[in-house]
Amino acid sequence: MSATTETLEKLGLPLKTAPWDPRFPNSNQTKYCYQSYLDFHRCERIKGEGHSVCQYFKDVFQDMCPNEWVEKWDGQRAAGTFPGKI
């Protein structure tokens, strides 16, 4: 068990990670990251911002995606230049 895991347990915070998704069986999880980002924003567009159902996708992309990518994509969405279909 790592020091980080022990620290989280002492603070009473749950340690969780994105679950395995059979659509992305390879070790390269880039597509899983990107798809979860898209799914989160699509879900919020359909269900409304802050809807609890969308939290699953947010948790997954925050776990799987590098922060730099998310920041870049958020900037692109704000500028209207995001290449994905949301």
N, CA, C and O atoms as a GROMACS GRO file, in nm:
protein
  344
    1MET      N    1   0.085  -0.117   0.000
    1MET     CA    2   0.000   0.000   0.000
    1MET      C    3   0.090   0.123   0.000
    1MET      O    4   0.187   0.130   0.076
    2SER      N    5   0.058   0.221  -0.085
    2SER     CA    6   0.141   0.340  -0.096
    2SER      C    7   0.110   0.438   0.016
    2SER      O    8   0.009   0.426   0.085
    3ALA      N    9   0.200   0.535   0.034
    3ALA     CA   10   0.180   0.638   0.136
    3ALA      C   11   0.056   0.720   0.106
    3ALA      O   12  -0.016   0.761   0.198
    4THR      N   13   0.030   0.744  -0.021
    4THR     CA   14  -0.088   0.821  -0.060
    4THR      C   15  -0.215   0.747  -0.023
    4THR      O   16  -0.310   0.807   0.027
    5THR      N   17  -0.217   0.617  -0.047
    5THR     CA   18  -0.333   0.535  -0.012
    5THR      C   19  -0.356   0.538   0.138
    5THR      O   20  -0.470   0.553   0.184
    6GLU      N   21  -0.251   0.524   0.214
    6GLU     CA   22  -0.263   0.527   0.360
    6GLU      C   23  -0.313   0.662   0.408
    6GLU      O   24  -0.396   0.668   0.498
    7THR      N   25  -0.264   0.770   0.350
    7THR     CA   26  -0.307   0.904   0.388
    7THR      C   27  -0.455   0.924   0.359
    7THR      O   28  -0.528   0.978   0.442
    8LEU      N   29  -0.499   0.880   0.243
    8LEU     CA   30  -0.641   0.893   0.208
    8LEU      C   31  -0.728   0.814   0.304
    8LEU      O   32  -0.834   0.860   0.345
    9GLU      N   33  -0.684   0.694   0.340
    9GLU     CA   34  -0.761   0.611   0.431
    9GLU      C   35  -0.769   0.675   0.569
    9GLU      O   36  -0.874   0.669   0.634
   10LYS      N   37  -0.660   0.736   0.615
   10LYS     CA   38  -0.658   0.803   0.745
   10LYS      C   39  -0.754   0.922   0.746
   10LYS      O   40  -0.815   0.952   0.849
   11LEU      N   41  -0.766   0.988   0.634
   11LEU     CA   42  -0.857   1.103   0.622
   11LEU      C   43  -1.002   1.060   0.601
   11LEU      O   44  -1.092   1.144   0.600
   12GLY      N   45  -1.024   0.931   0.583
   12GLY     CA   46  -1.158   0.879   0.562
   12GLY      C   47  -1.209   0.903   0.421
   12GLY      O   48  -1.330   0.899   0.397
   13LEU      N   49  -1.118   0.928   0.328
   13LEU     CA   50  -1.156   0.951   0.189
   13LEU      C   51  -1.149   0.820   0.112
   13LEU      O   52  -1.052   0.745   0.125
   14PRO      N   53  -1.251   0.793   0.032
   14PRO     CA   54  -1.249   0.667  -0.044
   14PRO      C   55  -1.145   0.672  -0.155
   14PRO      O   56  -1.125   0.776  -0.218
   15LEU      N   57  -1.080   0.562  -0.178
   15LEU     CA   58  -0.984   0.550  -0.286
   15LEU      C   59  -1.054   0.475  -0.398
   15LEU      O   60  -1.087   0.358  -0.384
   16LYS      N   61  -1.076   0.544  -0.510
   16LYS     CA   62  -1.142   0.479  -0.621
   16LYS      C   63  -1.075   0.520  -0.750
   16LYS      O   64  -1.007   0.623  -0.757
   17THR      N   65  -1.093   0.440  -0.850
   17THR     CA   66  -1.037   0.466  -0.981
   17THR      C   67  -1.141   0.432  -1.086
   17THR      O   68  -1.242   0.368  -1.057
   18ALA      N   69  -1.116   0.476  -1.207
   18ALA     CA   70  -1.210   0.447  -1.315
   18ALA      C   71  -1.219   0.296  -1.337
   18ALA      O   72  -1.117   0.228  -1.338
   19PRO      N   73  -1.340   0.244  -1.353
   19PRO     CA   74  -1.355   0.101  -1.374
   19PRO      C   75  -1.312   0.059  -1.515
   19PRO      O   76  -1.305   0.142  -1.606
   20TRP      N   77  -1.283  -0.068  -1.531
   20TRP     CA   78  -1.246  -0.121  -1.662
   20TRP      C   79  -1.365  -0.109  -1.755
   20TRP      O   80  -1.479  -0.136  -1.716
   21ASP      N   81  -1.338  -0.068  -1.877
   21ASP     CA   82  -1.444  -0.053  -1.977
   21ASP      C   83  -1.409  -0.143  -2.095
   21ASP      O   84  -1.304  -0.125  -2.157
   22PRO      N   85  -1.495  -0.240  -2.128
   22PRO     CA   86  -1.464  -0.334  -2.234
   22PRO      C   87  -1.453  -0.270  -2.372
   22PRO      O   88  -1.401  -0.332  -2.465
   23ARG      N   89  -1.501  -0.146  -2.387
   23ARG     CA   90  -1.486  -0.078  -2.516
   23ARG      C   91  -1.341  -0.036  -2.541
   23ARG      O   92  -1.303  -0.007  -2.654
   24PHE      N   93  -1.262  -0.032  -2.435
   24PHE     CA   94  -1.123   0.013  -2.445
   24PHE      C   95  -1.032  -0.091  -2.379
   24PHE      O   96  -0.979  -0.066  -2.270
   25PRO      N   97  -1.012  -0.207  -2.443
   25PRO     CA   98  -0.940  -0.317  -2.380
   25PRO      C   99  -0.787  -0.302  -2.378
   25PRO      O  100  -0.719  -0.375  -2.306
   26ASN      N  101  -0.732  -0.210  -2.455
   26ASN     CA  102  -0.587  -0.197  -2.465
   26ASN      C  103  -0.530  -0.117  -2.349
   26ASN      O  104  -0.602  -0.049  -2.276
   27SER      N  105  -0.400  -0.126  -2.334
   27SER     CA  106  -0.335  -0.053  -2.226
   27SER      C  107  -0.332   0.097  -2.252
   27SER      O  108  -0.323   0.175  -2.157
   28ASN      N  109  -0.338   0.139  -2.378
   28ASN     CA  110  -0.344   0.281  -2.408
   28ASN      C  111  -0.486   0.329  -2.382
   28ASN      O  112  -0.579   0.290  -2.452
   29GLN      N  113  -0.502   0.414  -2.282
   29GLN     CA  114  -0.634   0.456  -2.238
   29GLN      C  115  -0.674   0.594  -2.289
   29GLN      O  116  -0.766   0.656  -2.236
   30THR      N  117  -0.605   0.644  -2.392
   30THR     CA  118  -0.633   0.776  -2.447
   30THR      C  119  -0.777   0.787  -2.494
   30THR      O  120  -0.844   0.887  -2.467
   31LYS      N  121  -0.826   0.687  -2.566
   31LYS     CA  122  -0.963   0.692  -2.617
   31LYS      C  123  -1.065   0.691  -2.503
   31LYS      O  124  -1.168   0.758  -2.510
   32TYR      N  125  -1.036   0.615  -2.398
   32TYR     CA  126  -1.124   0.609  -2.281
   32TYR      C  127  -1.133   0.748  -2.217
   32TYR      O  128  -1.241   0.793  -2.180
   33CYS      N  129  -1.020   0.813  -2.204
   33CYS     CA  130  -1.014   0.948  -2.149
   33CYS      C  131  -1.100   1.042  -2.233
   33CYS      O  132  -1.190   1.109  -2.180
   34TYR      N  133  -1.073   1.047  -2.363
   34TYR     CA  134  -1.141   1.141  -2.453
   34TYR      C  135  -1.291   1.113  -2.459
   34TYR      O  136  -1.372   1.206  -2.455
   35GLN      N  137  -1.328   0.987  -2.470
   35GLN     CA  138  -1.470   0.951  -2.478
   35GLN      C  139  -1.543   0.988  -2.350
   35GLN      O  140  -1.657   1.034  -2.355
   36SER      N  141  -1.480   0.969  -2.236
   36SER     CA  142  -1.543   1.004  -2.109
   36SER      C  143  -1.561   1.155  -2.097
   36SER      O  144  -1.661   1.202  -2.043
   37TYR      N  145  -1.465   1.233  -2.148
   37TYR     CA  146  -1.476   1.378  -2.150
   37TYR      C  147  -1.597   1.419  -2.236
   37TYR      O  148  -1.678   1.501  -2.194
   38LEU      N  149  -1.607   1.360  -2.354
   38LEU     CA  150  -1.721   1.389  -2.442
   38LEU      C  151  -1.853   1.348  -2.376
   38LEU      O  152  -1.950   1.424  -2.377
   39ASP      N  153  -1.856   1.228  -2.319
   39ASP     CA  154  -1.978   1.177  -2.257
   39ASP      C  155  -2.024   1.267  -2.142
   39ASP      O  156  -2.144   1.290  -2.126
   40PHE      N  157  -1.930   1.318  -2.064
   40PHE     CA  158  -1.966   1.407  -1.953
   40PHE      C  159  -2.034   1.533  -2.006
   40PHE      O  160  -2.139   1.572  -1.956
   41HIS      N  161  -1.975   1.595  -2.105
   41HIS     CA  162  -2.032   1.720  -2.156
   41HIS      C  163  -2.161   1.697  -2.234
   41HIS      O  164  -2.250   1.782  -2.233
   42ARG      N  165  -2.173   1.584  -2.300
   42ARG     CA  166  -2.299   1.550  -2.366
   42ARG      C  167  -2.409   1.528  -2.262
   42ARG      O  168  -2.522   1.574  -2.278
   43CYS      N  169  -2.374   1.458  -2.156
   43CYS     CA  170  -2.469   1.430  -2.048
   43CYS      C  171  -2.517   1.561  -1.986
   43CYS      O  172  -2.637   1.578  -1.964
   44GLU      N  173  -2.425   1.652  -1.958
   44GLU     CA  174  -2.466   1.780  -1.900
   44GLU      C  175  -2.552   1.861  -1.996
   44GLU      O  176  -2.642   1.933  -1.953
   45ARG      N  177  -2.525   1.850  -2.124
   45ARG     CA  178  -2.606   1.922  -2.222
   45ARG      C  179  -2.750   1.868  -2.222
   45ARG      O  180  -2.846   1.944  -2.234
   46ILE      N  181  -2.763   1.736  -2.208
   46ILE     CA  182  -2.894   1.672  -2.212
   46ILE      C  183  -2.966   1.680  -2.077
   46ILE      O  184  -3.083   1.717  -2.071
   47LYS      N  185  -2.895   1.644  -1.970
   47LYS     CA  186  -2.957   1.634  -1.837
   47LYS      C  187  -2.955   1.765  -1.758
   47LYS      O  188  -3.033   1.783  -1.665
   48GLY      N  189  -2.865   1.855  -1.796
   48GLY     CA  190  -2.851   1.980  -1.722
   48GLY      C  191  -2.722   1.981  -1.642
   48GLY      O  192  -2.674   1.877  -1.596
   49GLU      N  193  -2.669   2.098  -1.626
   49GLU     CA  194  -2.542   2.113  -1.556
   49GLU      C  195  -2.554   2.068  -1.411
   49GLU      O  196  -2.650   2.103  -1.342
   50GLY      N  197  -2.456   1.991  -1.366
   50GLY     CA  198  -2.452   1.945  -1.228
   50GLY      C  199  -2.539   1.823  -1.199
   50GLY      O  200  -2.553   1.785  -1.083
   51HIS      N  201  -2.597   1.761  -1.301
   51HIS     CA  202  -2.684   1.644  -1.280
   51HIS      C  203  -2.600   1.528  -1.225
   51HIS      O  204  -2.489   1.503  -1.272
   52SER      N  205  -2.654   1.457  -1.129
   52SER     CA  206  -2.579   1.350  -1.061
   52SER      C  207  -2.542   1.235  -1.155
   52SER      O  208  -2.440   1.170  -1.134
   53VAL      N  209  -2.623   1.209  -1.256
   53VAL     CA  210  -2.595   1.100  -1.350
   53VAL      C  211  -2.463   1.126  -1.424
   53VAL      O  212  -2.389   1.033  -1.455
   54CYS      N  213  -2.435   1.252  -1.450
   54CYS     CA  214  -2.315   1.290  -1.527
   54CYS      C  215  -2.188   1.277  -1.445
   54CYS      O  216  -2.078   1.273  -1.501
   55GLN      N  217  -2.200   1.271  -1.314
   55GLN     CA  218  -2.083   1.267  -1.227
   55GLN      C  219  -1.993   1.146  -1.257
   55GLN      O  220  -1.871   1.156  -1.244
   56TYR      N  221  -2.052   1.034  -1.296
   56TYR     CA  222  -1.973   0.915  -1.330
   56TYR      C  223  -1.871   0.948  -1.438
   56TYR      O  224  -1.753   0.916  -1.424
   57PHE      N  225  -1.916   1.012  -1.547
   57PHE     CA  226  -1.826   1.044  -1.658
   57PHE      C  227  -1.720   1.145  -1.615
   57PHE      O  228  -1.605   1.137  -1.658
   58LYS      N  229  -1.759   1.240  -1.531
   58LYS     CA  230  -1.663   1.338  -1.481
   58LYS      C  231  -1.555   1.269  -1.399
   58LYS      O  232  -1.436   1.297  -1.415
   59ASP      N  233  -1.597   1.179  -1.310
   59ASP     CA  234  -1.500   1.106  -1.228
   59ASP      C  235  -1.402   1.028  -1.315
   59ASP      O  236  -1.283   1.024  -1.287
   60VAL      N  237  -1.454   0.965  -1.421
   60VAL     CA  238  -1.369   0.885  -1.509
   60VAL      C  239  -1.270   0.973  -1.584
   60VAL      O  240  -1.150   0.943  -1.584
   61PHE      N  241  -1.316   1.080  -1.647
   61PHE     CA  242  -1.221   1.160  -1.724
   61PHE      C  243  -1.122   1.231  -1.633
   61PHE      O  244  -1.007   1.251  -1.672
   62GLN      N  245  -1.163   1.269  -1.513
   62GLN     CA  246  -1.067   1.331  -1.421
   62GLN      C  247  -0.963   1.230  -1.375
   62GLN      O  248  -0.849   1.267  -1.345
   63ASP      N  249  -1.000   1.105  -1.369
   63ASP     CA  250  -0.907   1.000  -1.329
   63ASP      C  251  -0.815   0.958  -1.445
   63ASP      O  252  -0.697   0.931  -1.424
   64MET      N  253  -0.869   0.954  -1.566
   64MET     CA  254  -0.796   0.900  -1.679
   64MET      C  255  -0.716   1.005  -1.758
   64MET      O  256  -0.613   0.971  -1.817
   65CYS      N  257  -0.760   1.129  -1.761
   65CYS     CA  258  -0.700   1.230  -1.849
   65CYS      C  259  -0.595   1.314  -1.776
   65CYS      O  260  -0.614   1.350  -1.660
   66PRO      N  261  -0.486   1.344  -1.844
   66PRO     CA  262  -0.390   1.441  -1.788
   66PRO      C  263  -0.458   1.578  -1.773
   66PRO      O  264  -0.537   1.618  -1.859
   67ASN      N  265  -0.428   1.648  -1.666
   67ASN     CA  266  -0.489   1.779  -1.642
   67ASN      C  267  -0.466   1.876  -1.757
   67ASN      O  268  -0.553   1.957  -1.789
   68GLU      N  269  -0.349   1.868  -1.820
   68GLU     CA  270  -0.318   1.959  -1.930
   68GLU      C  271  -0.415   1.941  -2.046
   68GLU      O  272  -0.455   2.038  -2.110
   69TRP      N  273  -0.452   1.818  -2.073
   69TRP     CA  274  -0.546   1.791  -2.182
   69TRP      C  275  -0.682   1.852  -2.150
   69TRP      O  276  -0.743   1.917  -2.234
   70VAL      N  277  -0.728   1.830  -2.028
   70VAL     CA  278  -0.859   1.880  -1.988
   70VAL      C  279  -0.861   2.033  -1.995
   70VAL      O  280  -0.957   2.093  -2.043
   71GLU      N  281  -0.755   2.096  -1.947
   71GLU     CA  282  -0.746   2.242  -1.954
   71GLU      C  283  -0.750   2.290  -2.098
   71GLU      O  284  -0.816   2.389  -2.130
   72LYS      N  285  -0.678   2.221  -2.186
   72LYS     CA  286  -0.676   2.258  -2.327
   72LYS      C  287  -0.815   2.242  -2.388
   72LYS      O  288  -0.864   2.332  -2.457
   73TRP      N  289  -0.880   2.128  -2.362
   73TRP     CA  290  -1.013   2.104  -2.417
   73TRP      C  291  -1.115   2.204  -2.363
   73TRP      O  292  -1.201   2.251  -2.438
   74ASP      N  293  -1.106   2.236  -2.234
   74ASP     CA  294  -1.197   2.335  -2.176
   74ASP      C  295  -1.179   2.470  -2.245
   74ASP      O  296  -1.276   2.539  -2.275
   75GLY      N  297  -1.054   2.507  -2.270
   75GLY     CA  298  -1.026   2.632  -2.340
   75GLY      C  299  -1.080   2.631  -2.482
   75GLY      O  300  -1.136   2.730  -2.529
   76GLN      N  301  -1.064   2.518  -2.550
   76GLN     CA  302  -1.116   2.506  -2.686
   76GLN      C  303  -1.269   2.514  -2.688
   76GLN      O  304  -1.326   2.577  -2.777
   77ARG      N  305  -1.334   2.450  -2.591
   77ARG     CA  306  -1.481   2.457  -2.585
   77ARG      C  307  -1.526   2.601  -2.562
   77ARG      O  308  -1.622   2.647  -2.623
   78ALA      N  309  -1.456   2.672  -2.473
   78ALA     CA  310  -1.491   2.811  -2.444
   78ALA      C  311  -1.472   2.900  -2.567
   78ALA      O  312  -1.549   2.994  -2.590
   79ALA      N  313  -1.369   2.868  -2.646
   79ALA     CA  314  -1.339   2.948  -2.766
   79ALA      C  315  -1.422   2.902  -2.887
   79ALA      O  316  -1.420   2.969  -2.991
   80GLY      N  317  -1.493   2.792  -2.874
   80GLY     CA  318  -1.572   2.740  -2.984
   80GLY      C  319  -1.490   2.667  -3.090
   80GLY      O  320  -1.534   2.653  -3.204
   81THR      N  321  -1.370   2.621  -3.051
   81THR     CA  322  -1.282   2.552  -3.146
   81THR      C  323  -1.258   2.406  -3.110
   81THR      O  324  -1.172   2.340  -3.170
   82PHE      N  325  -1.335   2.353  -3.014
   82PHE     CA  326  -1.316   2.213  -2.974
   82PHE      C  327  -1.352   2.123  -3.091
   82PHE      O  328  -1.459   2.138  -3.150
   83PRO      N  329  -1.264   2.027  -3.127
   83PRO     CA  330  -1.288   1.945  -3.245
   83PRO      C  331  -1.392   1.833  -3.225
   83PRO      O  332  -1.444   1.779  -3.323
   84GLY      N  333  -1.422   1.799  -3.102
   84GLY     CA  334  -1.516   1.690  -3.076
   84GLY      C  335  -1.661   1.734  -3.092
   84GLY      O  336  -1.692   1.853  -3.084
   85LYS      N  337  -1.749   1.637  -3.113
   85LYS     CA  338  -1.892   1.664  -3.127
   85LYS      C  339  -1.960   1.640  -2.992
   85LYS      O  340  -1.976   1.527  -2.948
   86ILE      N  341  -1.999   1.749  -2.930
   86ILE     CA  342  -2.063   1.740  -2.797
   86ILE      C  343  -2.208   1.761  -2.812
   86ILE      O  344  -2.281   1.757  -2.713
   0.00000   0.00000   0.00000
